[in-house]
Amino acid sequence: MEAKTAKKTEEKTNSKPYVYAIGKRKTAIAIVKLFPKGKGEFLINGREFKEYFPVGQDVANFLAPFRAADVSDKSYDLEIKLVGGGVSAGAEACRHGLSRALVKEEESRRGALKKVGFLTRDSRTKERKKPGLKRARRAPQWSKR
């Protein structure tokens, strides 16, 4: 048992320092680790971010906090664990978590990121299905006879 605890503390001391933040959108949750003084390597669930987000709009959404805060994305490394949701919601959850991490690292970025709305959690989720309806609001087709 002693060897296991020693190994865990050894792993923690060998790792690079990082900033930790969580971002959410719909049912997607992004757990973000932002490593300052990096080489611009962004990994999402162990895959390169351009491989994970094939659509250009999602890539732009993902990188938007760097442009809004006027920071070079090449000077950071990112490690993101993305759970739940779809691809677009995942990109927006990553954007939210990345924005929070950038603010944690340097508080002066808060104004620029808040102005464009990246620090606000978009709480819109799917509405629940109601009884007697086909979906949340879609009623069965009405027939006169």
C-alpha positions in Angstrom: 0.0 0.0 0.0 2.8 2.4 0.7 4.2 2.0 -2.8 0.9 3.1 -4.3 0.7 6.4 -2.3 4.4 7.2 -3.0 3.8 6.7 -6.7 0.8 9.0 -6.8 2.7 11.9 -5.1 5.6 11.3 -7.5 3.3 11.7 -10.5 1.9 14.9 -9.1 5.4 16.4 -8.6 6.6 15.5 -12.1 3.6 17.1 -13.9 3.7 20.6 -15.3 1.8 23.3 -13.5 -1.6 24.1 -15.0 -4.8 26.1 -14.6 -8.0 24.0 -14.0 -11.5 25.1 -15.1 -14.9 23.5 -16.0 -17.1 24.7 -18.9 -20.7 23.6 -19.6 -23.2 23.8 -22.4 -26.5 21.8 -22.7 -25.4 18.3 -21.5 -21.7 18.7 -22.5 -19.1 19.2 -19.7 -15.5 20.2 -20.6 -12.8 19.7 -17.9 -10.0 22.0 -19.0 -6.3 21.9 -18.0 -4.5 25.0 -19.4 -0.7 24.7 -19.4 1.1 28.0 -19.7 4.5 28.1 -21.6 3.3 25.4 -24.0 3.8 24.7 -27.8 0.2 25.0 -29.0 -0.8 21.4 -28.5 -4.5 21.0 -27.9 -5.8 17.5 -26.9 -9.5 16.7 -26.5 -10.1 13.2 -25.1 -6.6 12.2 -26.3 -7.2 13.4 -29.9 -6.0 16.6 -31.7 -8.7 19.3 -31.6 -8.9 19.7 -35.4 -9.6 15.9 -35.6 -12.2 16.2 -32.8 -14.0 19.2 -34.4 -14.0 18.7 -38.2 -16.4 21.6 -38.8 -14.7 25.0 -39.2 -17.4 26.8 -37.2 -16.7 24.5 -34.2 -12.9 25.2 -34.5 -13.5 28.9 -34.6 -15.8 28.6 -31.6 -13.2 26.6 -29.7 -10.3 29.1 -30.4 -12.5 32.3 -29.9 -11.3 33.0 -26.3 -7.7 33.4 -27.4 -8.7 36.0 -30.0 -11.1 37.8 -27.6 -8.4 38.0 -24.9 -5.8 38.9 -27.5 -3.5 36.0 -26.5 -1.4 33.8 -28.8 -2.8 30.2 -28.8 0.7 28.9 -29.6 2.0 29.8 -26.1 -0.3 27.3 -24.3 -1.0 23.6 -24.2 -4.5 22.3 -23.5 -5.7 19.0 -22.2 -9.5 18.7 -22.2 -11.8 15.9 -21.1 -15.1 16.3 -22.9 -18.1 14.3 -21.5 -21.7 14.2 -22.9 -23.5 16.4 -25.5 -22.9 16.7 -29.2 -20.1 18.1 -31.2 -21.3 21.8 -31.3 -22.3 21.8 -27.6 -18.8 20.3 -26.8 -17.1 23.1 -28.7 -19.1 25.7 -26.7 -18.4 23.9 -23.4 -14.7 23.9 -24.3 -15.0 27.7 -25.1 -16.6 28.3 -21.7 -14.0 26.3 -19.8 -11.1 27.8 -21.7 -12.4 31.3 -21.0 -12.6 30.5 -17.3 -9.1 29.1 -17.3 -7.6 32.2 -19.1 -9.3 34.4 -16.5 -8.0 32.3 -13.6 -4.5 32.6 -15.1 -4.6 36.4 -15.5 -7.5 38.4 -14.0 -7.0 41.3 -16.4 -8.6 39.3 -19.3 -11.9 39.2 -17.5 -13.3 42.4 -19.1 -12.6 41.4 -22.7 -14.0 37.8 -22.3 -17.1 39.0 -20.3 -17.8 41.7 -23.0 -18.2 39.0 -25.7 -20.2 36.7 -23.3 -17.7 33.8 -23.0 -17.8 33.7 -19.2 -21.6 33.3 -19.1 -22.8 29.7 -18.9 -25.5 29.2 -21.7 -28.1 27.4 -19.6 -30.5 26.6 -22.4 -31.3 22.8 -22.4 -33.8 20.6 -24.1 -37.3 21.1 -22.7 -39.0 18.1 -21.2 -41.7 16.2 -23.0 -45.2 16.9 -21.7 -48.0 14.3 -21.4 -50.5 14.3 -24.3 -48.0 15.9 -26.7 -45.6 14.3 -29.2 -42.6 16.4 -28.0 -42.2 19.3 -25.6 -44.7 21.5 -27.4 -45.7 19.6 -30.6 -49.3 18.6 -30.3 -50.9 15.7 -32.3 -52.4 16.7 -35.6 -56.0 17.9 -35.2 -58.6 16.5 -37.4 -62.2 17.9 -37.8 -63.8 14.4 -38.2 
